[in-house]
Amino acid sequence: MAAETQPPKDDAALAPELALTDVAKVLQQYHHQQLVMHMVGPAVSLVVHVIVLTAISVMAVSSARKEEVKYEIKIEEVKIKEIEPEVEKEMQEVKELQTTETTTTSVQAPEISVPDAPAETVAEAGPAGGGGLDDGPPTGGVGGLGGGGFDDIASVVDVRLGTSSIKLPGYYAGRSASGRATSVKKYGGTPGGQKAVERAMGYLVKKQNENGSWGSNSPAHTGLALLVFLAHGETPLSEKYGSTVQKGMQWLANEMVAKKNLGQNAYGHGIATYALAEAYGMTKIPFLRNAMETGIDTIIKGQGGHGGFFYSYGKAGQWDLSVSGWQFQALKSAYVAGATNPGLKEAITKCVKFLKNDAFKNARFGYQSAGTGGNMTGVGTVGLQLLGEGDCREAREALATISTERLAAYKAVHDAPKTWEEKAGGFIYGWYYDTQAMFNKGGKMWRAWQNEFEPTLNATQNSDGSWSTGKQGHTADPILCTTWCALQLEVYYRYLPTFDIGK
C-alpha cells in the first residue's frame, strides 16, 4: 500500500531498482527450483520404497496363503461295529474281576458219569474189557523230556515261597484273593463254603504222592486235584500250596510229553490235558505249553466223525458223553490259553454240532444214546455253555430239567444230610456239572440251586476235609469225590467266561 502512495519516479531513476528486482526474482526462482529438485528425489525415493515394500508384503502374504492351501484337514465319519450286548456284559464282568493282586489260576474239574438209578460207574458202563478212571497205574516209566524237560521246573519258576508272585491274566484274575471274595459275595456264597474249600485242599495236600501225583499214579486223580488248587488261584509261587502245585504240574507234564496219551479210557487224558491247559493259561510256563499242546493233539486226532469221543478215542462210530465232557473242557481251556494246534477251532465246532444233533432229545442229554438223562444232562449243558452256545434251544430245555429233577435230588439230601452216603453216590458226578450249568444261567435258577447245594456240601464234609459216599466205584473214592465237591464250592470264581468260537 505504501508503494502506491509514493509519487511516481521517472524511468531513469527506476532502472537500477528494476534491475535489482529482476535479479532477486531470478535468484529466488533458482533457489525454489533447487529446493524442489532436492525434495523431489527423496520424495520419489520414499514413494518408490513404499511401493516396493508394499509389493513385497503382498507377495509374502500371497506366498504364505499359497503354502497354507497345501494342507487340508479331512473329517470323515468312521463306521464302528457295535459290541453285542452279551459280549459287552461279559467283558465288563471280566474287567470288574481284574486285579493286580498275586495268585494263581483255577480250572474246571473233570467228571465221570454215574446215572441216577442205578448208579453207574465208568468201569461198569464201559465196553467189555475196558476200565474206568482207575484201570491201574499208567504203564511205562515217567522219564524226563530228554533235552529240556519239565524235571527242572524249579529253576524255571525260581520258587522262593512268599517272595515272588505271578499276576493272573485277565481271564483268571477273579481267582485272586480279592477276586474270590468279591465273587463269593456277589453270587451268594458263604464264608463257611470257602472254609470247606480250605479244608479240602488240606486233605489233598496230605494225599499227594511223593512224586507229585495223586491216586495210583493216576492222571485223572492228579488232574482233578490240581484243578482244585488252580481254581483257588494257587501257583508254584504260592506261599502255602506252591510246592504241592509245582510237584503236581511237574509230574503231569512229564507224563504227557513222555507218553502223549495218558489213557484211562480217555478220561485220564482229557482231565490231565484240561488241568495242564489251565495251568499254562495262568502261569505261562513254557514247558506247560508243550505238554498242553501234546495233549490237545491227541484229543483232536481222537475225535469221532460225529464230533463226540469214545473210550480210548475209538473211531467205530460210538460215543460216550461222559468221556466227551472232559475233552470239551480241555479244548475250551486250551483255546483260551492260546494253544496253536492245527484243527483246534474246527474240533470245537464239531463238538457243538455233536451235542445238538446226536446227544440231545426230550430236554435231556444222553450217556451213549440221545436223551437218556441222568448225570449227562449237566454234561451236555455245560459243554454248550463252554463253547458259546449256552442260549440255544437245547441248552435252555436241559436247564429246565436240571432245575427240577436234579435240584430235587439235592434238596432231598439237604433236608436229610444223614442220607448223603446213601443217595449222593448216584448224583455227585452229575451235580458237579449241574452246579456249573446253573451258575452260568444265573438269576432265579441259580439262586434256587445255590440255596440247596452249598449248605448240603458244608454239612456233609468229613472232619479230615474230604467227602465220600457209601457207593462202590468212583463215587466212593474220597479223592475224586472231594475234588468234585470242592470244585462246586469254587464255582463262584473259577469258571472261565463263555464265548462264541465263530467270533
Beta strands, then each sheet from edge to edge (+ up, - down):
strand 1: 360-361
strand 2: 364-365
sheet 1: 1+ 2-
end
